[in-house]
Amino acid sequence: MSLCRLSESFQIFDITPVENLFIHEFMLKAPGDFVKVYLYGLMQCYRQNSTENNLESFSHALEMDAAAIENAFHYWERQGILYFHKDENGQISVEYYNIKDVLYNKGLNCEKTMYKYKDFNQNLQKIFDTRLLTPQEYLRIYDWIEVLNLPMEVVLMMVQFYVSRMGNKVRINYLDKVAAGWARDGINTLQKAEEYIQANDSCFKDTIAVLKYLGIHRSPSQAELDMYKKWRDWGFNLNSILLACRETTKVQSPTFAYLDKILANMHNKDITTPQEVKEHLDNQDDMNARIKDVYYQLGYKDNAPTPAHLAMYQEWVSRYNLDHNLILLACKQCVRKKTTTFEHLDSLLKQWAEKGFSKVSEVKEYLSKKKAVDNEIKAVLERAGDSRDITAADRKLYHQWTESWGMSFEVILLAAEYSVLSKDKLRFINKILKNWYEKGINTVKECRLEHENYLKEQESINNNPEKGLKKQLDFNKFPQHTYTDEELENLIENIEVIGQEQ
């Protein structure tokens, strides 16, 4: 028995020294479970008398079966940092090496392992041709066989395929990820390997072509290959995808992920053929240019078209069939009113659409008619001796006289002439016209005759005061309600006044 020893409680709270060289040179590229086995075994090296220092305890503590633990120790043995021994009774023992001593004094001795794969190594080296693989690279490749359980012939076929496509300088790190993917996907026979290569040969070349178009000069990653396969399944061919790459110029550093969003958007719109993609992109470019025109008219500076604004513009031209020049005209109206947000522009354009406007010519025709009507109203007011500005209430009444009652401009002028001496001229004109309308009189001749009869009746009234009083009382039965300006304004619709363009 030793004179002195540490108590069990001391050991559990102690530390296990791990060499930094292990972390930098070995741990980073090793499978996670293998690292667990190495570190747990290293801790047991410092607890010689521990009852947990056996394969059964390792399996229980690490939740790994015995075969997996042995496989992990074999891995570290191939890395040259420990020695694994299994006797004829199946008892195993592991001797950990000092990594610094191995790397700088003894050197890694992998000759025994390499000899085991002598024929495999010769075939492998033929594939890489003039590039000489290092012992460390050989060890990484052996892991595909012993750790990933890929047959040697499958590994050779895989390496042959990628070297033929990417050149003999392809990195072992890249092939390492490919091998892991093949193992995960169950590509572990020659037949499956051949089927995979046939399905991915053209895909591989096309993916490289897309990368070069994007200015990326390297071999494709597995994720990029998977994306390209997805695009191909969507119905895109290489020409369609290269055309879609045109959209990636809008970002500083285009990526496959950005291109994936572009193609997904087209896929959702059932746009896949080269012609459809080109037409879509041309329309998109045209739309962007038109939105920039709108931005310029509204006074926006250096703004990139937003999806929301593009959607609004699309609605204006598709749903309401509005011409681009009409939209620009509406922009000028918004600027005059100092309401230059897209929401105000959208509201104004929808009002115009409700009035049936889709082109500038239709607006100008409307303005021309409106101006002509205003000129007629102005003439009516002047004939009645009124020089004030025209109001919305005037337009409302004039519309009633001409459209609802069917009175001509000449008849309305005549009524204005008869209203010269009245105080509330517009109301008096309306009363006269209403009287004529109710009597079915609508020509100048009939209106003059009615007026002459009225004058004769007035003269008779003047000669017979009693009769005049009665008639006067009868005359006062006409509605005598006086409208305030606010009441008159409430009678009309709140119609947007469109400014006239020169």
Secondary structure as UniProt FT lines:
FT   HELIX           8..12
FT   HELIX           20..25
FT   HELIX           27..29
FT   HELIX           32..45
FT   TURN            48..49
FT   TURN            51..52
FT   HELIX           55..62
FT   HELIX           66..79
FT   STRAND          82..86
FT   TURN            88..89
FT   STRAND          92..96
FT   HELIX           99..101
FT   HELIX           102..106
FT   HELIX           111..116
FT   HELIX           118..128
FT   TURN            129..130
FT   HELIX           135..146
FT   HELIX           152..166
FT   TURN            168..169
FT   HELIX           172..184
FT   TURN            185..186
FT   HELIX           190..213
FT   TURN            214..215
FT   HELIX           222..234
FT   HELIX           238..244
FT   HELIX           245..250
FT   HELIX           256..268
FT   TURN            269..270
FT   HELIX           274..298
FT   HELIX           307..318
FT   HELIX           324..337
FT   HELIX           342..354
FT   TURN            355..356
FT   HELIX           360..383
FT   TURN            384..385
FT   HELIX           392..399
FT   HELIX           400..404
FT   HELIX           409..417
FT   TURN            418..421
FT   HELIX           425..438
FT   TURN            439..440
FT   HELIX           444..463
FT   HELIX           465..475
FT   TURN            476..477
FT   HELIX           485..490
//
